Amino acid sequence: MDGMASDGITRYCGNEAVNAVASHYAKVAEENGVRFEMHASLGGSAAAGNADLCVVLGNLLDNAVFAASHGDGEQPRWVRAGLASSGDAVAITVDNSFDGCVEQEGNAYRSTKRGHAGLGIESVRFAAERHGGAAAFSHDGTTFHASVMLGGPSAFAD
């Protein structure tokens, strides 16, 4: 993390849209007693203007902060995110603490948020596949893992 600018947005990388999304969820995490950590190696031009990158990141961080903030009060509450780019590809990882309770149907995770159909993970998976990448989700104990690759020659064509 490079630090907070006068506009209240923390500079995690050279991409201002990613910085804005991450700063929003860092603030939500802080308000909910969740430790937020993000490391990003992403230039301003790697995905500039790409809405899908921000939608995917926002969805992953929203789910992670929600799950961590609703975890067992005895366990540490945390979210750790990372972004890295190489050429036209961007890898995103988000790990978070949670209460260990999951709802799965086969290999698909179902939302534990009240009134939510659980379309977030599927929209992340769809966006990744549409951009020539993939998404994987798993959990062990009280840690949830999300890994997404957005890539290919036309990954960031708007």
N, C-alpha and C positions, 0 to 999 in steps of 0.2 A: 504494500500500500504506500503510495507516495504522499498522502496527506490530504487534508481538507482545504478546499479552495474557499474563497470568500462567498461563493454562491451556495455553500452548504453541501456541495457534492464532493465526495471523496474521490480522489484520482487513484484508481487501481491500475489503469492502463491507459493507452493512447486513444481508446474508443470512448467518446463522450456519452453515447447512448448506453453502452454497457456500464459506465461509471454511474449514470443516473439510476439505472435499474438496481444495481448493486447497492448504491447509497440508500435508496428507499428501503430495501429489505434489511440493511444493516441497522437502520433507525428502528424499524418494526421489531427486529430481534432485540435490540437494546431495551426498548419499551416493555418487552415481555421477559426480560431477564435471561436472554439467550446470548451466549458468547458467539460472535460472528467473526469469521476469518475468511479472507479472500485473497488469493494470489492470482494475478493475471499477467500474461505475456501476450498482449494483443495490440497490434498497432492500430492507428486511426483508420487506415485504409483497408485493413483486412476484411472488415465487414461493415464499412461505413454505410449507413442508410438501410441496412438490412433489418427489416422488421422481424423476420423469423428468428434471428439470433436473440433478440431481446424478448420475444414471446417465449422462446424455449427457456432462456435463463430466468425470466420472471416467473414462469410456471414452476420450475424446479426450486427456486428460492422461496416462493410462496408456500409450496408444499413442505419444504424443509423447516422453515421458520415456524409454521403452524404446528407441525409434528413435534418439534423440539420444545415449543412453548407449552404444549399440552402433555409433556412427559411427566414421569414420576418426580415429584418434588424432591425426593431424596437423591436423585441422580443428577450429574452435571447436565446442563442444557447447552447444546452447542450446534453450530452449523459451520462447515468448512467447505469452501468452494474453490475451484481452480479453473482457469481458462488458459489455453495455449493455442497458438496458431502456427501453421506451417503452410506456406503457399496459400491455396484457397481453402484449406481445411482448418476447422476449429474444433478442438476437443474441450468438452465441459465435463467436470466432475463435481458432484455435490454429495457430501456425506453429512448425515445429521443424527443426533440422538433422537430417540423416541421411546415410547413406553413399552415397546416390544410386542404390542398387539397389532396384528395385520389381518386384513381381510383379502383373501386371494380366491380367485376362480381359475383353476388351472395355473398357468404361469402369469396371469394378469392380476395386478393389484387393484383392489377396489377402494374407493375413497372412504375414509373414516370420518370425514367432515359431514356434519348434519346437513341434509338437504342437497348434497352434491352427488352427482351421478358418477364421478370418477373419470371424467373425460380428459383431465389434464395430462395424465401420463400417456394416454393414447394420442393426444394432440402433439406431444413431444415426439413420440415414436413416428408419427406421420410426417412431421416436419423434417426429422432426421432422414427418413427414407426418401422423401421428396428431393432432398439435397444430396443424394448419393451416399448417405451415411447410415448410421444405426444408433439405437438406444438400448441400453440394458439397465435393468433394475434388480436389486437384490437386497437382502437384509440378513444380518446375523446378530442374534441377541437383541440388543437395544440400539443397533446402528443400522441405518438405511443408507444404501448406496445407489446413486444414479450416475450413469456415464453416457454421454452423448457425443457423437461425432457428426459434425456437419461438414461435408466435403465434396470434392469433385470439381471439375473445371467450371461448372456453372453454379456453384454453391451460393455465390453472393450476387447473382444477377438479379436486379430488381425489376 
